[in-house]
Amino acid sequence: MKIQLTAFFIMATIALCAQETTDKTTEKWSAGRPDGHAPIAVMGDHMHGKGEWMFSYRYMAMNMEDLKQGADDASYADAFANYMVTPTKMPMNMHMLGAMYAPSDKLTVMAMVNYMGMTMDHITRMGGVFTTEVSGFGDVQLSGLYRFFNSNKQTMHGQLSISIPTGSVTKKDVIPASAPNEVVLPYPMQFGSGTFDVTMATTYRCQGTLFSYGAQLKGLVRLGKNERDYSYGNRLSVTNWVAVKATPWLSFSTRLEGLLVGEISGQDANLNPNMVITADTNNSGGTYLNSGLGFNVYAPNGALKNLRFGFEFGYPLYQNLKGIQLKSKETVTLGLQYSL
């Protein structure tokens, strides 16, 4: 938690210093261009003017497949040395609905809810295969965004969010060893954290005639343990992106993200950590370097004015995982945003 607070303090200090050097001009960041918003996979990247609303829908498809131990690829035989079962593949689909409203030029509030579907394929030490599948709503996030400055084609704001534990941490399904009864599934197959979580972020953006740049520092802190006596690890990420405005309605972007994920603390007593790698909390957390390529389409006028469509394809460049875990693969995010 000290790392997140220190990073947030540093970025906030930069914001105040930058305000003093840029408030001599009133030329503001323009949202009325395709790169006026960040790549669609970046959350909480922008704010709105007083009285403005924005509604959004995002769809994300993520795939995890094969195994990794530390920074090296691992085989199923590596997993079977200590466990009876290992997952082989885990696709996830997520639908996200969001709403933003600005009661003033300095403050924007935001709410987001999501619905997820996940499947996980497994193989046993004896060669058997089976699949578990779940779907449901995740945690609800409420946020406040405060603008530090917006001048000289530069803008910076801070974000404080609270995640309400509406998502389940007790999802069940039938596995061969429990048939016909359902059992609680391991940690990656649950939809919520089960805890109230706080997110702090700072986002900086600057804009030229054809190019724009953005950076976001974000930390997430878990508050206590959930009803199953565990908590997911804290997270710290730094995201940078560059976008080029190809036309008044189209921009292309590239993005790089560094992500640190802490280990799960505690343990669900209903899970046997010796059975499957996903039930062992030692196999959680890691360091990631992720990339993204995408585009934004924006309607500056006409019947579809202020409607945006965004697309991004993400892929990990590096991952160093604690223990043995499924390896992250491609992520596709697309979405619609409408402002009024």
Backbone torsions as a table, in degrees:
resi	resn	phi	psi	omega
1	MET	NA	-32.0	179.8
2	LYS	-62.2	-36.9	-179.8
3	ILE	-63.1	-45.7	-179.4
4	GLN	-62.4	-44.8	-178.4
5	LEU	-65.2	-40.7	179.2
6	THR	-64.4	-45.4	-179.6
7	ALA	-62.7	-41.6	179.3
8	PHE	-64.1	-40.8	179.5
9	PHE	-63.7	-41.8	179.7
10	ILE	-61.8	-46.2	-178.9
11	MET	-66.0	-37.9	178.4
12	ALA	-65.5	-37.5	177.7
13	THR	-64.7	-41.9	176.1
14	ILE	-59.6	-40.0	-179.8
15	ALA	-59.8	-45.6	-178.6
16	LEU	-66.3	-39.2	178.1
17	CYS	-66.5	-42.4	179.8
18	ALA	-64.3	-34.7	177.8
19	GLN	-58.4	-41.8	-176.9
20	GLU	-67.5	-27.8	-176.5
21	THR	-95.6	-9.4	-175.3
22	THR	-119.4	-4.8	-174.8
23	ASP	-79.6	8.7	177.5
24	LYS	-81.2	-9.5	179.3
25	THR	-127.1	152.9	-179.4
26	THR	-108.0	10.2	178.8
27	GLU	-72.8	111.2	-171.2
28	LYS	-99.6	164.3	171.3
29	TRP	-58.7	136.9	-179.9
30	SER	-103.9	123.5	174.7
31	ALA	-87.3	-8.8	-175.7
32	GLY	-84.8	45.5	175.4
33	ARG	-151.1	161.3	-172.4
34	PRO	-60.7	-32.8	177.9
35	ASP	-92.5	19.4	175.1
36	GLY	-70.1	-17.9	171.3
37	HIS	-116.8	156.5	179.3
38	ALA	-69.9	172.1	169.9
39	PRO	-50.8	147.0	-168.3
40	ILE	-62.3	-21.1	-179.9
41	ALA	-79.5	-9.9	179.6
42	VAL	-90.0	125.9	-178.2
43	MET	-100.1	147.9	176.3
44	GLY	64.0	32.2	-174.1
45	ASP	-84.6	-19.9	-172.6
46	HIS	-139.3	167.9	176.6
47	MET	-126.9	177.9	-177.9
48	HIS	-128.2	162.7	175.7
49	GLY	-79.5	162.0	-176.4
50	LYS	-51.1	129.6	176.4
51	GLY	85.7	-5.7	-177.2
52	GLU	-82.9	146.4	173.6
53	TRP	-116.3	153.4	167.7
54	MET	-143.6	135.2	176.2
55	PHE	-117.6	141.0	-175.3
56	SER	-139.0	152.8	171.7
57	TYR	-134.8	129.0	176.0
58	ARG	-124.0	145.4	172.5
59	TYR	-124.7	128.9	179.3
60	MET	-126.3	131.3	175.0
61	ALA	-119.8	120.7	-177.4
62	MET	-124.0	144.0	-179.7
63	ASN	-126.8	137.8	172.4
64	MET	-124.9	133.9	-174.1
65	GLU	-155.5	143.5	-178.4
66	ASP	68.3	177.5	-171.5
67	LEU	-118.0	154.4	175.8
68	LYS	-140.0	139.6	177.5
69	GLN	-126.3	111.4	-169.6
70	GLY	67.0	-130.1	178.5
71	ALA	-96.7	2.2	-175.0
72	ASP	-108.0	149.5	173.4
73	ASP	-66.5	147.5	-179.8
74	ALA	-127.7	157.8	179.7
75	SER	-102.9	168.3	175.3
76	TYR	-63.4	-33.4	178.6
77	ALA	-62.3	-35.1	176.4
78	ASP	-61.7	-40.2	179.1
79	ALA	-69.5	-39.5	-176.9
80	PHE	-71.0	-10.1	176.6
81	ALA	-66.0	-25.9	-177.0
82	ASN	-129.2	-10.9	-175.0
83	TYR	-133.4	154.5	179.0
84	MET	-82.5	-25.5	-173.9
85	VAL	-138.5	147.0	172.0
86	THR	-137.9	144.1	172.0
87	PRO	-74.0	155.6	177.9
88	THR	-117.6	-25.8	-176.3
89	LYS	-160.2	144.1	178.8
90	MET	-145.9	95.0	171.5
91	PRO	-84.6	143.3	178.4
92	MET	-133.3	139.9	175.2
93	ASN	-122.3	136.6	-178.8
94	MET	-135.4	133.0	173.4
95	HIS	-109.3	126.9	-177.2
96	MET	-122.2	126.8	175.5
97	LEU	-111.3	133.0	-178.3
98	GLY	-136.9	154.8	175.6
99	ALA	-139.9	139.2	177.9
100	MET	-129.5	144.1	176.3
101	TYR	-143.9	139.9	-179.0
102	ALA	-111.6	102.5	175.5
103	PRO	-70.6	-16.8	175.6
104	SER	-154.2	171.4	178.5
105	ASP	-68.5	-21.9	-178.4
106	LYS	-91.0	-20.5	-171.7
107	LEU	-129.1	132.8	172.8
108	THR	-129.4	135.8	176.7
109	VAL	-110.7	151.8	-173.1
110	MET	-144.5	145.0	174.3
111	ALA	-133.7	142.1	-179.2
112	MET	-143.8	138.7	176.6
113	VAL	-133.2	150.3	-178.4
114	ASN	-137.1	157.0	177.2
115	TYR	-128.5	128.8	-173.3
116	MET	-122.3	153.9	170.8
117	GLY	-135.7	131.6	-177.5
118	MET	-137.6	144.2	170.5
119	THR	-129.4	149.9	177.8
120	MET	-136.8	119.9	176.6
121	ASP	-88.6	141.8	-177.1
122	HIS	-130.1	158.1	169.4
123	ILE	-134.2	140.4	-178.8
124	THR	-96.9	165.3	178.8
125	ARG	-59.9	-28.4	-180.0
126	MET	-85.4	-1.8	177.4
127	GLY	98.1	-1.0	177.1
128	GLY	-74.6	156.1	179.1
129	VAL	-129.0	149.0	174.4
130	PHE	-158.9	165.9	-176.3
131	THR	-132.2	138.1	170.9
132	THR	-111.0	150.1	-175.4
133	GLU	-147.1	136.6	179.5
134	VAL	-144.9	160.2	174.7
135	SER	-154.6	153.3	179.2
136	GLY	162.7	179.4	-179.1
137	PHE	-81.8	146.1	176.9
138	GLY	-96.7	-162.4	-179.8
139	ASP	-74.6	150.4	176.5
140	VAL	-93.7	135.7	179.6
141	GLN	-116.6	130.0	176.3
142	LEU	-116.7	133.0	-172.9
143	SER	-135.7	152.5	168.8
144	GLY	-125.1	131.9	-179.9
145	LEU	-118.3	129.8	-177.5
146	TYR	-118.8	128.7	-178.1
147	ARG	-84.7	124.7	175.2
148	PHE	-79.9	-44.6	178.0
149	PHE	-163.0	160.9	174.7
150	ASN	-152.8	91.3	-179.1
151	SER	-161.2	162.0	179.2
152	ASN	55.0	36.5	-179.4
153	LYS	59.3	25.3	176.0
154	GLN	-128.9	146.6	178.5
155	THR	-147.0	148.2	176.8
156	MET	-146.0	138.8	177.0
157	HIS	-142.9	159.2	175.9
158	GLY	-109.0	156.5	-179.0
159	GLN	-133.6	135.7	173.2
160	LEU	-128.6	122.6	-175.6
161	SER	-128.7	152.1	173.1
162	ILE	-125.4	129.4	177.8
163	SER	-99.9	123.2	-178.1
164	ILE	-93.5	126.5	-172.6
165	PRO	-75.4	70.2	177.0
166	THR	-88.3	-17.0	179.5
167	GLY	-79.0	149.3	-176.3
168	SER	-75.7	144.4	169.5
169	VAL	-118.7	17.5	-178.3
170	THR	-129.3	28.2	179.0
171	LYS	-62.3	140.9	-176.6
172	LYS	-128.2	158.9	171.8
173	ASP	-159.3	167.5	179.6
174	VAL	-86.0	132.4	171.9
175	ILE	-119.6	160.9	-176.7
176	PRO	-52.8	-37.3	-176.8
177	ALA	-74.3	-15.6	-176.5
178	SER	-111.1	-9.9	-174.1
179	ALA	-51.1	136.0	5.3
180	PRO	-92.9	13.1	-176.0
181	ASN	-88.7	150.4	175.3
182	GLU	-86.8	149.8	176.1
183	VAL	-130.8	158.4	177.9
184	VAL	-64.7	133.8	-178.1
185	LEU	-87.1	157.9	-179.3
186	PRO	-64.1	172.2	-170.3
187	TYR	-54.7	-44.0	-177.4
188	PRO	-65.9	-14.7	-177.9
189	MET	-98.5	12.7	176.3
190	GLN	-100.0	151.7	-171.9
191	PHE	-93.6	-23.4	-177.4
192	GLY	-124.0	174.9	175.8
193	SER	-89.7	-24.7	-176.1
194	GLY	79.4	0.7	-179.8
195	THR	-128.5	157.4	168.6
196	PHE	-76.1	126.4	-176.4
197	ASP	-119.5	140.9	180.0
198	VAL	-111.6	131.7	175.9
199	THR	-115.7	131.6	173.2
200	MET	-120.9	134.5	-178.1
201	ALA	-146.4	153.0	171.7
202	THR	-130.9	131.7	-178.3
203	THR	-123.9	129.5	176.8
204	TYR	-118.8	138.7	177.5
205	ARG	-139.7	143.8	172.8
206	CYS	-134.2	153.9	-168.2
207	GLN	-138.1	127.8	173.3
208	GLY	-107.2	-168.2	-178.8
209	THR	-66.4	-42.8	-178.3
210	LEU	-117.3	-25.0	-175.2
211	PHE	-114.4	154.6	171.6
212	SER	-141.1	156.2	-177.9
213	TYR	-135.9	145.8	177.1
214	GLY	-143.5	151.7	176.5
215	ALA	-142.5	139.6	179.8
216	GLN	-136.6	127.7	174.3
217	LEU	-108.8	124.9	-173.7
218	LYS	-137.5	134.7	175.4
219	GLY	-127.7	138.4	179.0
220	LEU	-121.5	130.1	-177.4
221	VAL	-121.8	128.7	176.4
222	ARG	-84.7	135.3	-179.2
223	LEU	-103.1	98.2	177.2
224	GLY	79.9	-166.7	179.4
225	LYS	-111.6	158.5	-178.3
226	ASN	-89.1	-174.3	-176.7
227	GLU	-64.1	-17.8	178.5
228	ARG	-96.1	9.6	174.3
229	ASP	69.6	37.5	172.3
230	TYR	-148.7	166.5	174.6
231	SER	-140.9	143.4	176.0
232	TYR	-70.6	162.1	-177.6
233	GLY	-72.4	151.7	173.0
234	ASN	-65.8	161.8	-177.5
235	ARG	-133.9	143.7	175.1
236	LEU	-137.8	127.2	-177.9
237	SER	-135.7	149.1	172.4
238	VAL	-127.8	121.6	-177.8
239	THR	-119.5	133.7	175.6
240	ASN	-127.9	139.9	177.2
241	TRP	-142.6	152.8	174.7
242	VAL	-128.9	135.2	179.9
243	ALA	-129.4	148.4	176.1
244	VAL	-121.7	132.0	179.0
245	LYS	-85.5	104.0	-177.5
246	ALA	-77.4	-38.5	177.7
247	THR	-144.4	173.7	176.9
248	PRO	-62.1	-12.6	-177.2
249	TRP	-122.0	-1.4	-174.9
250	LEU	-138.9	134.5	173.8
251	SER	-136.8	154.5	176.9
252	PHE	-119.3	147.6	-175.3
253	SER	-138.0	154.7	170.3
254	THR	-132.1	144.6	-171.8
255	ARG	-140.5	147.8	177.1
256	LEU	-134.6	131.4	-177.6
257	GLU	-129.7	130.3	169.2
258	GLY	-104.0	131.5	-173.0
259	LEU	-135.3	129.9	173.1
260	LEU	-113.4	127.6	-180.0
261	VAL	-122.5	124.9	180.0
262	GLY	-78.1	165.1	178.5
263	GLU	-74.8	157.7	172.6
264	ILE	-67.8	134.4	178.5
265	SER	-105.3	130.9	-176.6
266	GLY	89.5	-168.9	-177.1
267	GLN	-159.9	140.5	173.6
268	ASP	-78.2	118.9	-176.3
269	ALA	-64.9	-17.1	179.8
270	ASN	-81.6	-6.7	-177.7
271	LEU	-107.0	139.5	177.9
272	ASN	-97.1	107.2	-175.7
273	PRO	-68.2	-11.1	178.7
274	ASN	-92.5	-5.6	-175.2
275	MET	-86.3	-53.2	-173.6
276	VAL	-137.7	147.5	-173.9
277	ILE	-62.3	-28.5	-178.0
278	THR	-76.1	-10.3	177.6
279	ALA	-96.4	-1.5	-179.8
280	ASP	-102.2	116.2	-176.9
281	THR	-67.4	-14.6	174.2
282	ASN	-67.1	-19.8	178.2
283	ASN	-98.4	61.5	-179.7
284	SER	-152.0	150.5	-179.5
285	GLY	87.6	165.2	179.3
286	GLY	163.3	-176.5	179.7
287	THR	-120.1	134.2	-175.6
288	TYR	-131.8	147.3	167.5
289	LEU	-126.2	111.6	-173.9
290	ASN	-112.9	148.9	178.6
291	SER	-120.1	161.8	178.0
292	GLY	-151.9	140.1	173.8
293	LEU	-127.3	132.6	-176.6
294	GLY	-159.1	-173.9	176.4
295	PHE	-149.5	155.5	174.2
296	ASN	-122.2	138.4	173.6
297	VAL	-116.8	131.4	-174.1
298	TYR	-133.2	136.3	176.9
299	ALA	-98.6	102.9	-177.4
300	PRO	-76.6	-17.0	179.8
301	ASN	-158.0	-179.7	-179.9
302	GLY	87.1	-167.9	-176.2
303	ALA	-65.3	-26.6	-178.8
304	LEU	-101.6	20.6	-177.0
305	LYS	-51.7	134.8	178.6
306	ASN	72.3	14.2	173.3
307	LEU	-94.5	133.4	179.9
308	ARG	-122.5	145.9	170.3
309	PHE	-126.9	131.0	179.3
310	GLY	-125.7	147.7	178.1
311	PHE	-140.1	139.2	173.5
312	GLU	-146.5	137.6	172.8
313	PHE	-108.2	122.6	-178.1
314	GLY	-113.0	147.6	178.4
315	TYR	-150.4	137.3	-179.6
316	PRO	-74.5	133.7	176.0
317	LEU	-92.0	-26.2	-178.2
318	TYR	-157.3	141.1	173.5
319	GLN	-149.8	129.4	178.1
320	ASN	-122.4	104.1	-170.2
321	LEU	-100.6	146.9	177.4
322	LYS	-83.0	125.6	-176.2
323	GLY	76.5	-150.0	177.8
324	ILE	-117.4	126.3	-173.6
325	GLN	-143.0	165.7	169.7
326	LEU	-63.8	144.1	-177.7
327	LYS	-90.3	132.1	176.6
328	SER	-69.0	139.9	177.4
329	LYS	-121.2	-139.2	-173.4
330	GLU	-75.4	151.1	173.9
331	THR	-132.0	130.3	177.0
332	VAL	-116.4	126.7	178.4
333	THR	-126.3	131.8	174.3
334	LEU	-140.4	155.9	-176.5
335	GLY	-168.5	164.9	176.2
336	LEU	-119.6	140.6	176.5
337	GLN	-133.9	132.0	179.8
338	TYR	-130.6	123.8	-178.7
339	SER	-108.9	145.3	177.0
340	LEU	-150.8	NA	NA
